[in-house]
Amino acid sequence: MNLKRTNQNVISEWWWTIDRFLIALVFILIFCGVILNLAASPAVADRLGLDQYYFVKRHFIFLVPSIITMILCSFLNQKNIRRLCLLTFLSCILIMLYLNFFGTPIKGATRWLDLWVISLQPSEFAKPAFIVLISWFFSESLITNKPGKLISLILYIILISLLISQPDYGQTILITMVSILIYFIAGMPWIGILVVFIISI
């Protein structure tokens, strides 16, 4: 396949516009995950009375569609990515609300959606969608007079409230740290930095 810059086909344009370094890092992480799974999971499978490579097989079952989904998403333009993230975030919020009222607690937390074949954790999908959305809103607030920071704060409060009610403190801390980092990059005032520092103490 010819991937010269001068070519106007979809694949060639995709190849020369994506962040190839970032894609390489993602595949390095995937490779490390496979190695760790091969090293650690057989002992756990034996202890549970399962096939030695049960977890390795499941890892690859989910790995292949995940890579395909990642590549397909990389073909989207910025506008469609924002639309997809908004739809994903709103859907996850509705599912998390449903789980709070009708979910089955597992080890004291109602964070899993049982789809019979597989179980999904909606907050894992809400997290990247939330990061893209608040980054978009913060950038818009710097360019226009739109209340991007206020909208981001409202989305943050909604998401964190649902996470705490599950409870899922790990995701709460992670999302809070990422939100502060994005706020800092977007030009957090020094008083904001001071408040965050005092709260962290």
N, C-alpha and C positions, 0 to 999 in steps of 0.2 A: 504493500500500500504506500502510495506517494504522500508524504507529509510535509512537502515544501511550503514555505510561508506564502508563496505566490498562489498556491492552490486555494480555491474558494469552496471546496466541499466541506461538509459539516464536520467530519472527523478531523481534517487538517486545521480548520479554524478552532475547533475545540482544543486540539493539542497545543497550539501556539498561544492560547489565551488563558488556559488554566495555570494555577500555581503548581508547577511540577515538583518543586522542592517540598511543598506541603503534602502533595500526594505521596511522594517518596517517604516522608516521615510517617504518614498513616500506614503505609504498607510495612514499614519497619516495625511499628507497634503491633500490627497484625501478626507478623512473623514471630515477634517476641511472645505474643499471647499463645500462639500455637506451640512454641517450644515449652513454655511454662505448663501448658495443659498436658503435653506429652510427659513431662517430668513428674508432675504432681498428682494428676487425676487417677492414674491406675491404682495407686494405693488406696485412695478414697473409694473407688469402685469396688475393689476387693473387700474392703471393710463393710460395705453395704450389700455385699452378695451379688453384685452386678457384673456384667461382662467387663473385662479389664480395660477395654477401650470404649466403654459406654459414653463417658463424658467427652472423649475426643471426637467420637462420631457425631454427637450432638453439636459440638463446637463447629464442625465443618458443615453440618446441616444448616445452621444459622449464618455461618460465615459467607457462604456463596451468595445467597440472596441479599445479604447486607452489602457486599462489594458491588453487586449489580445495581442496587438502589443508590449507593453513593455515586457511582459513575453516571447513572441517569440524572440524578439531581445536579451534577456538575454541568450538564448541558443547559440547565435553565438560566435565563437572564435574571438580573437583579429584581426586576418587577415581579416575575413569577415566583422567585424564591421568597420574597416578602409575602406574597399571597399564600404560598404554601405554608410558611411559618405561622401566619396569622390563623389559618384554618386549623393547623395542627395544634396550636396553643389553645384555641377556643374549644376544640374537641377534647383535648386532655383535661381542661378545667371542668368540663361537663362530666367526663368520666370519673374524675376524682371526687366531684360532688356526689355522684351516684354511689361510689364506693364508700363514702363517709356514712351514707344512710343505709345502704343495702349490701355492702361488701362483707365478705367473711373474714374475720380476723385471723391472721397467720402469725404466730409468735407475738401476739399483742399489737399487731399493726394491720391496717386495712389498706394496703398499698398495691395489691395485685389484682388484676382483672383476669378472671379465669375464662378462657375461650375453649375449654375442653381439650383441644389438641395441645395448646401452649398457654402459658400465663404471661401476661405483659404488665409492666410497671409504667403507667401513664406518665409519671414524673420524669422518666428517662427520655421520653419524647418531648415533653414540655420544656425541658431544660435547654436544649439547643435552639428550639423555636423562640423561647423567651430571650435568649442572648442575642439572636439576630434582630428581634423586634426592638429591644431597648437600644441596641446600637443604632438602628435606623432612626428611632425617635430622638435619640440624643443628637445625631448628626443633623436631623431636620431642625432641631431647636437652635443649632448654631448658625444655620443658613437663613431660616425664616423666623417669624415670631410665633410659630406654633408651640403650644405647651408640651413639647416632647418630654421634658423632664418630669412634669406632673403626671403624664400618661404612664411613663415608665414606673414611677413610684406606685401608682394605682395597681398596675399589673403585678409589680413585685409584692405588694401587700396581699393581693388576692392569692397569688401562688404560694407565698410563705405561710399564709393562714391555713391553706389546705394541707400543706406539708406537715405543719405542726400538729394539726388535728388528726393525722394518720396514726401515730406520729412517725416522722422521718427527719430526724435531726441532722443526719449526715448530709442529705440533699439541701436542707435549709442552710447549713453553714457554707456549703460549696456555692450555692446560688448567691448568697449574701456576699461572699468574697469576690465572686466574678462581677457582681453588680457594682460593688465599690470600685473595682479596678476600671470598669468601663466608665463609671462616673468620673474617676480621676483623670482618665485619658481625655474625656470630653471637656475637661477644664473645671474640675471641682475647685471652688473657692477655698482659701486657706482656713476659713472658719469651719467649712465642711470637713476638711482633713483633721482639724483639731477635735471636732465632735466625734468623728469615727475613732480617733486615737483614744479619747477618753472612754468611749463605750467599750473598746477592746480591752482596756485595762480592767 
